[in-house]
Amino acid sequence: MPITGTNEYRYWKTLRAIGFALLIFLLLFNLIHLAIEGLKFLLPLLPISAVTFHVIYQLFYAAGYLTAFMVPVAFLRLIIRKSGYEYQPMRSQAKLSPWLPLILFGGVAVVWSLAYLNSAMVSIFRYAEFSSDMLWGSSDSEEWYAIVLRFIVMCLVPAFCEEFLFRGAILTNCLPFGRGTAVFISALLFGLMHQNAEQIFYAFGAGLVLGLVYERTGSIWNCVFLHLFNNFLSVFEPLFVQSFGARFSGVSGALFEMLLIGIGCVCALILVFRFAPRKPLFKDGIFGKPVPADDAYASCPVTAKQAFKRFINVPMVIFFSLVLLQILLLIGMAVLYHG
């Protein structure tokens, strides 16, 4: 047990609080999923049209998804304050980076490249076919209301609530222990949150990108826009590709993705060369001159050994175990699905 009052003790209490918040998330996420399945069974029994059924179902799903993420944010704030420490508020100033267009395309290029790698990693289980048929379902309707609902449910809501929890709450409250530590922890937990072998690796990479954007730009809104842009392209790319006709959809889809990743790689390189050598400045420096802050700076430093040791706490171990169990279960189902 760490000594009360030390940085190690504060780190342990913070990570423990995050572990409890993530267990609350898992509980809510699964309860809401059960409620949604129940709604899917009950709605057809009512005298309503197919359009009304679709709208109610999707809006209920969006509200449930939002609840599963935002309640843990409030819980984390409460438990950290009850531990006797100051809760670090989300950096929510309305400040968009002038480099946001490059951030959007560069971030998407990195995430999509990792997604291809992630897909190759699980291809041995033919996981993509299983997830497409059994996990995601189909959303082929091109009616205007279905497209709007798809945007709200799969793009807008996740971009806000996932960023508010993982960057706004978790990363921010890990920042006192070091920028690198905070970005890595939030990215790791973000990857595990997806509970899916097809997403966990590239979601971890996306978490690193989003964490760096949040820490460097100082505003959650840059992350929200990057997350929204990535989801929008992922969800609506098939709709765009289909406009070329079924005969050319495969070729046009590949060309679209290659072009997007190519432009994104150029944007990412520009950002790296432009900002990698630079470091944030302290306003009150030495002899009246601003002094660059070291990337390893931490107001409450803990050693790497302490950080790893105290990361392995009871609620965090339970969270990891439950997530990994579900991942292995889905892999097993994919193997059985293909006989």
Legacy VTK file of the C-alpha trace (Angstrom):
# vtk DataFile Version 3.0
C-alpha trace
ASCII
DATASET POLYDATA
POINTS 339 float
0.000 0.000 0.000
1.487 3.400 -0.940
2.126 5.934 1.827
-0.724 8.430 2.345
0.067 11.893 1.051
2.692 10.860 -1.506
2.449 11.253 -5.269
2.336 7.472 -5.515
-0.687 7.383 -3.230
-2.504 10.057 -5.258
-1.714 8.154 -8.461
-3.044 4.926 -6.952
-6.252 6.622 -5.771
-6.787 8.258 -9.167
-6.250 5.038 -11.130
-8.460 3.174 -8.704
-11.212 5.767 -9.206
-10.838 5.413 -12.987
-11.115 1.636 -12.634
-14.376 1.978 -10.702
-15.707 4.460 -13.290
-14.959 1.981 -16.091
-16.745 -0.799 -14.212
-19.757 1.509 -13.958
-19.438 2.011 -17.712
-19.412 -1.750 -18.392
-22.423 -2.286 -16.150
-24.436 0.496 -17.770
-23.340 -0.457 -21.284
-24.518 -4.044 -20.870
-27.752 -3.115 -19.074
-28.599 -0.603 -21.789
-27.766 -3.194 -24.439
-30.245 -5.581 -22.820
-32.867 -2.809 -22.674
-32.312 -2.074 -26.367
-32.758 -5.734 -27.250
-35.970 -5.737 -25.211
-37.160 -2.651 -27.052
-36.412 -4.349 -30.368
-38.762 -7.152 -29.280
-41.526 -4.916 -27.875
-41.785 -2.194 -30.530
-43.063 -4.497 -33.304
-45.979 -5.393 -31.027
-47.156 -1.776 -31.054
-49.345 -0.314 -33.824
-46.583 1.862 -35.307
-45.059 2.142 -38.751
-41.638 0.800 -39.697
-40.300 4.359 -39.908
-41.521 5.187 -36.393
-40.013 1.935 -35.110
-36.652 2.792 -36.668
-36.628 6.352 -35.301
-37.589 5.330 -31.742
-35.088 2.479 -31.697
-32.162 4.591 -32.950
-32.885 7.534 -30.634
-33.212 5.189 -27.657
-29.885 3.626 -28.621
-28.248 7.064 -28.855
-29.609 8.131 -25.461
-28.480 4.871 -23.865
-25.002 5.126 -25.394
-24.659 8.697 -24.147
-25.744 7.659 -20.644
-23.258 4.781 -20.484
-20.371 7.227 -21.017
-21.499 10.352 -19.214
-22.533 8.752 -15.916
-18.963 7.412 -15.374
-17.649 10.969 -15.954
-19.810 12.266 -13.104
-18.907 9.245 -10.955
-15.169 9.779 -11.528
-15.455 13.405 -10.497
-17.327 12.450 -7.328
-14.952 9.691 -6.222
-11.787 11.736 -6.825
-13.185 14.586 -4.742
-14.198 12.170 -2.001
-10.610 10.901 -2.003
-9.533 14.382 -0.942
-7.925 15.440 -4.226
-8.801 18.182 -6.664
-10.646 17.000 -9.752
-8.944 18.230 -12.919
-11.615 19.819 -15.148
-11.768 19.085 -18.847
-10.025 21.575 -21.113
-13.175 22.757 -22.843
-12.364 26.283 -23.955
-13.858 27.022 -27.363
-10.509 27.106 -29.129
-10.013 25.286 -32.403
-6.478 24.863 -33.670
-5.660 26.736 -36.913
-4.037 23.445 -37.937
-7.300 21.511 -37.533
-7.675 20.591 -41.257
-4.231 18.942 -41.195
-5.058 17.284 -37.863
-8.265 15.827 -39.327
-6.690 14.285 -42.420
-3.438 13.295 -40.680
-5.293 11.668 -37.791
-7.611 9.721 -40.091
-4.645 8.475 -42.148
-2.968 7.075 -39.027
-6.169 5.510 -37.672
-7.184 3.917 -40.982
-3.699 2.524 -41.535
-3.835 0.926 -38.080
-7.344 -0.355 -38.835
-6.026 -2.244 -41.879
-3.260 -3.707 -39.719
-5.771 -4.654 -37.018
-7.965 -6.345 -39.620
-4.987 -8.340 -40.906
-4.159 -9.432 -37.339
-7.595 -11.011 -36.808
-8.046 -12.285 -40.365
-6.787 -15.696 -39.252
-10.140 -16.124 -37.475
-12.068 -14.710 -40.475
-13.297 -12.220 -37.930
-14.434 -9.548 -40.393
-17.110 -11.811 -41.896
-18.346 -12.820 -38.452
-18.527 -9.233 -37.147
-20.205 -7.976 -40.315
-22.924 -10.637 -40.147
-23.426 -11.002 -36.395
-22.235 -7.855 -34.587
-22.878 -4.823 -36.741
-25.930 -5.759 -38.766
-26.897 -3.898 -41.900
-27.879 -0.262 -42.457
-28.518 -0.100 -46.165
-31.450 2.320 -46.121
-30.783 5.524 -48.048
-33.901 7.315 -46.834
-33.051 10.785 -45.543
-34.239 10.050 -42.016
-32.117 6.867 -41.840
-29.016 8.787 -42.969
-29.630 11.509 -40.371
-30.134 8.919 -37.628
-26.997 7.070 -38.705
-25.040 10.318 -38.419
-26.408 11.039 -34.937
-26.000 7.519 -33.549
-22.714 6.433 -35.134
-20.880 9.741 -35.610
-22.099 12.595 -33.445
-22.915 10.894 -30.126
-19.742 8.731 -29.924
-17.529 11.702 -30.859
-18.821 13.694 -27.908
-19.313 11.151 -25.139
-16.207 9.029 -25.815
-13.986 12.117 -25.888
-15.548 13.555 -22.741
-14.824 10.345 -20.821
-11.434 9.251 -22.141
-9.738 12.549 -22.945
-11.794 15.036 -20.949
-11.999 13.038 -17.708
-9.460 10.183 -17.691
-6.522 11.768 -19.532
-6.943 15.142 -17.813
-6.889 13.592 -14.349
-3.797 11.553 -15.214
-1.880 14.619 -16.467
-0.406 15.514 -13.049
1.593 12.254 -13.266
3.109 13.088 -16.657
1.954 13.770 -20.200
3.231 10.471 -21.609
1.670 8.486 -18.778
-1.682 10.229 -19.202
-1.829 9.778 -22.985
-0.791 6.112 -22.804
-3.233 5.163 -20.026
-6.195 6.891 -21.664
-5.358 5.303 -25.045
-5.008 1.812 -23.553
-8.338 2.066 -21.741
-9.960 3.559 -24.854
-8.824 0.572 -26.896
-10.091 -1.912 -24.321
-13.407 -0.088 -24.041
-14.317 -1.228 -27.569
-14.294 -4.872 -26.317
-13.721 -6.167 -29.831
-10.626 -7.806 -31.340
-11.356 -6.090 -34.652
-11.100 -2.646 -33.038
-8.891 -2.865 -29.960
-5.499 -2.306 -31.638
-6.428 0.565 -33.929
-8.604 2.111 -31.201
-5.513 2.137 -28.979
-3.617 3.913 -31.785
-6.515 6.326 -32.258
-6.418 6.977 -28.511
-2.742 7.923 -28.750
-3.452 10.315 -31.633
-6.458 11.868 -29.893
-4.531 12.143 -26.627
-1.663 13.959 -28.322
-4.085 16.307 -30.079
-5.817 17.065 -26.764
-2.594 17.638 -24.851
-0.939 19.727 -27.570
-3.897 21.896 -28.578
-5.326 22.309 -25.073
-8.943 21.879 -26.163
-11.281 18.892 -26.211
-13.084 20.267 -29.267
-10.187 19.478 -31.603
-10.484 15.841 -30.485
-14.256 15.855 -30.912
-13.940 17.124 -34.491
-11.223 14.570 -35.325
-13.307 11.747 -33.825
-16.414 12.975 -35.659
-14.552 13.278 -38.973
-13.140 9.757 -38.654
-16.524 8.242 -37.805
-18.251 10.188 -40.569
-15.853 8.913 -43.224
-16.027 5.343 -41.903
-19.823 5.261 -41.776
-20.625 7.101 -45.000
-17.795 5.887 -47.248
-19.936 2.927 -48.481
-22.741 5.341 -49.379
-20.309 7.495 -51.341
-18.746 4.491 -53.090
-22.139 3.051 -54.062
-22.912 6.230 -55.993
-20.454 4.997 -58.641
-22.542 1.876 -59.168
-22.079 -1.691 -57.989
-19.712 -2.501 -60.856
-17.136 0.116 -59.847
-17.750 0.242 -56.098
-14.747 -1.920 -55.209
-12.303 0.069 -57.334
-13.676 3.460 -56.344
-13.620 2.475 -52.681
-9.964 1.445 -52.854
-9.007 4.613 -54.744
-10.901 6.783 -52.269
-9.142 5.215 -49.287
-5.709 5.353 -50.942
-6.189 9.019 -51.804
-7.420 9.844 -48.304
-4.529 8.042 -46.604
-2.019 9.612 -49.017
-3.250 13.147 -48.311
-3.383 12.331 -44.605
0.206 11.088 -44.530
1.389 14.356 -46.062
-0.624 16.301 -43.459
0.770 14.151 -40.634
4.354 14.727 -41.796
3.792 18.484 -41.942
2.446 18.438 -38.369
5.351 16.318 -37.114
8.012 18.562 -38.652
6.167 21.686 -37.571
5.482 20.788 -33.950
7.723 17.913 -32.848
10.728 20.160 -32.014
8.543 22.618 -30.115
7.555 22.379 -26.497
4.922 24.245 -24.462
6.214 27.419 -22.797
5.908 28.374 -19.153
4.672 31.964 -18.956
6.802 32.674 -15.876
10.280 31.663 -16.924
13.792 32.453 -15.769
14.815 36.137 -15.693
11.546 37.104 -17.311
11.993 34.841 -20.342
9.682 31.948 -21.173
11.200 28.518 -20.633
10.076 25.413 -22.597
8.497 22.672 -20.500
10.005 19.228 -20.843
7.656 16.607 -22.289
8.341 14.406 -19.271
7.301 17.164 -16.838
4.881 16.073 -14.127
3.586 18.096 -11.200
3.153 14.844 -9.223
5.906 12.582 -10.592
5.923 8.831 -10.008
8.547 6.384 -11.230
7.802 3.982 -14.082
7.942 1.079 -11.632
5.463 2.756 -9.283
3.186 3.728 -12.172
2.968 0.142 -13.423
2.645 -1.377 -9.964
-0.165 0.926 -8.841
-1.947 0.639 -12.184
-2.625 -3.003 -11.275
-5.356 -2.343 -8.697
-8.491 -4.368 -7.982
-11.104 -2.446 -10.041
-8.695 -2.095 -12.970
-7.881 -5.826 -12.918
-11.608 -6.645 -12.911
-12.174 -4.283 -15.850
-9.303 -5.830 -17.834
-10.506 -9.357 -17.043
-14.092 -8.693 -18.131
-13.024 -6.998 -21.368
-10.490 -9.673 -22.292
-13.038 -12.369 -21.502
-15.499 -10.791 -23.932
-12.813 -10.425 -26.609
-11.869 -14.090 -26.293
-15.543 -15.073 -26.305
-16.138 -13.188 -29.561
-13.051 -14.754 -31.148
-14.350 -18.171 -30.121
-17.741 -17.354 -31.623
-16.042 -16.289 -34.869
-14.214 -19.623 -35.052
-17.431 -21.552 -34.417
-19.332 -19.371 -36.879
-17.133 -20.601 -39.715
-17.342 -24.195 -38.513
LINES 1 340
339 0 1 2 3 4 5 6 7 8 9 10 11 12 13 14 15 16 17 18 19 20 21 22 23 24 25 26 27 28 29 30 31 32 33 34 35 36 37 38 39 40 41 42 43 44 45 46 47 48 49 50 51 52 53 54 55 56 57 58 59 60 61 62 63 64 65 66 67 68 69 70 71 72 73 74 75 76 77 78 79 80 81 82 83 84 85 86 87 88 89 90 91 92 93 94 95 96 97 98 99 100 101 102 103 104 105 106 107 108 109 110 111 112 113 114 115 116 117 118 119 120 121 122 123 124 125 126 127 128 129 130 131 132 133 134 135 136 137 138 139 140 141 142 143 144 145 146 147 148 149 150 151 152 153 154 155 156 157 158 159 160 161 162 163 164 165 166 167 168 169 170 171 172 173 174 175 176 177 178 179 180 181 182 183 184 185 186 187 188 189 190 191 192 193 194 195 196 197 198 199 200 201 202 203 204 205 206 207 208 209 210 211 212 213 214 215 216 217 218 219 220 221 222 223 224 225 226 227 228 229 230 231 232 233 234 235 236 237 238 239 240 241 242 243 244 245 246 247 248 249 250 251 252 253 254 255 256 257 258 259 260 261 262 263 264 265 266 267 268 269 270 271 272 273 274 275 276 277 278 279 280 281 282 283 284 285 286 287 288 289 290 291 292 293 294 295 296 297 298 299 300 301 302 303 304 305 306 307 308 309 310 311 312 313 314 315 316 317 318 319 320 321 322 323 324 325 326 327 328 329 330 331 332 333 334 335 336 337 338
